[in-house]
Amino acid sequence: MANDVRIEQLWIPDSLEGRDAADFIAAVEVGRKVRMQTWGSDDLAYAPKEKLLEMADPYERQVILVAKVDGEIVGTVDIALPLADNLDLAEFALDILPEFQGRGVGRQLLEAAEHFARDEGRHTILIDTNHPRSSLGDNVEGQLVPGTGLGFVPMNSREVEFARLSGYTLQHIEQFSACALPLDSALVEELETEAEEANGGRYRLHHWTDRCPDEWLEAVAALENSAGEDGVPGVDDTAMVFDGGILREAEDVAIAQGRRTVVTAVEHLASGQLVGLTTISVLALRPDVVFQDDTVILREHRGNKLSLLIKVANMERLSEQFPDARVLYTWNAPENRYLLKVNVQLGFTTAGVTGIWQKELPNFGPSNS
């Protein structure tokens, strides 16, 4: 066990230039080193400036607790408290430097975070564990399956053991996949032909970057709302209900944080209705690493290969606008088999899985911390 672990709340500086930013920069570096250990790259790690920009999110209060040993930050827990909905929820991201793992630092940080959350009136806690493909194996006896949905995490994982001993229950799995960019032009042509033959000229594509055109604003809000109606594990059907105003606010937040958003939507010509869309996010400081966000097709228009049509088109537009993009990452529920099949056609390969764990804290008033 690590000696003399000091837990404190991290000061969030106004900028990275001052001397008071040193701890913040060190805390972000802990996250980078952990992601290097897990994934073998820092593609999923924040740069300090990006993390600082993200702290000012009007929909989420973010607090970071740090663990110090001999004055050095050796562990962090990011605490996200939703402000618009799910007001009983807190989400934790726990990172411990590799050389301090297994020494009690994580347990002390997690307990401090739980006390903090309960004092804020939050009783449902979510944490995740991350598992690269190489750690998954195929021995059924070594697999822990979730409460809902498909997939598993490896039973022999240190993270899995830690979550279970800390009283968390595995709720569901997200499959983490990666696709090299740009797409091969011959593959693009082949997939576009396949998708266009399936939809028979009944649909038209629309594209935009960062801001939705006024004419489609309410239609896009309706599509975003429909994403939570399919009962897919991990999609919270009590999530924020979008309308045009909220969508505009979300766009403003993304732009303020330096994120770019590439969107392709599809219109059903006979009705003039927008029936699907797909979105890719480009971070301010890492244009080489991009992220697939929502892909939504209205239920009554599925079966026409519209997901394939819009995803191919959007990835092509992304490569035109952001030629430095070299890899696209995405997370999907394993039971969303159609979308996973489309992803395989596009060239996505499984990089690993993320396990989502939940714990209900006792509701007996403020803690004594």
Beta strands, then each sheet from edge to edge (+ up, - down):
strand 1: 5-9
strand 2: 60-69
strand 3: 72-82
strand 4: 89-96
strand 5: 124-132
strand 6: 143-144
strand 7: 153-154
strand 8: 169-180
strand 9: 203-209
strand 10: 260-268
strand 11: 273-282
strand 12: 289-297
strand 13: 327-332
strand 14: 349-360
sheet 1: 1+ 2- 3+ 4- 5- 14+ 8- 13+ 12+ 11- 10+ 9-
sheet 2: 6+ 7-
end
